[in-house]
């Protein structure tokens, strides 16, 4: 690379966005710039490094092996750039204070609205940004300091997860339920068991979902095989399909606690499958005073919803960021 390289952190940020997108157009949309600007930045990166990073195959850009090797380092550079910009914003006392939260659907529906309402009443000058993400992505964003707080399920045991770099507290304990359309034949049952699902269409969550892992283990133990021809990426998607009587969903009941799906009824599922909801924060970066207040409100709203005692701290992971 020439000594007087024209490269800067923005080039690596754009490269990372392209690698994590389905094409230049999607990357441009994520970055808020034009497709031409994305293409120009990639050209500079390839010219300055002297390495071919993409090839054109069938009208699509395909990353080379060199691009895949570069990606982890580019992501590090991008993250450090984000941290530097964030710190610069903090140094500007006139800049707006912001708290960012990532959550998956159940707590986003049942817990966060009340907590955010309380927070805005006490901190009207602080901006709140809310992201709806799948549980693994919530943990990744907390661990990578892309958000201040995460609210989601704990990962399944023995899975590699960003949870190792997070501090967490359990804020809600619920029992999984069967969600059915009010005209579904199984509504007549008072309890849904694995055998009842054999002749039914079950709308599943992705295989890596913590809920899916628990359900799969329970069905295997019962000796039941269920056709999972329909998979929804989120529990909100499961409920959207159940609302149209497409099939049955096995979900966290807090998603239905506000009545946003009026045609869905729930039945207890047995054997019992316990679902925990936890609040996550970085294990190495302290929370701002604003984020600490919002975290407290989230915990209080969750406790009020269930009538349980204040949340408890979850066991510390064996591995830490310093390990």
Helices and strands as residue ranges (DSSP letters): H 9-19, H 24-31, H 35-49, E 54-57, E 60-63, H 65-91, E 98-103, H 105-107, I 108-112, H 113-122, E 127-132, H 135-143, E 149-152, G 162-165, E 166-175, E 177-181, G 185-188, E 191-193, G 194-197, E 202-205, H 210-221, E 230-232, H 235-243, E 248-251, G 253-256, E 264-270, E 274-282, H 289-306, E 312-313
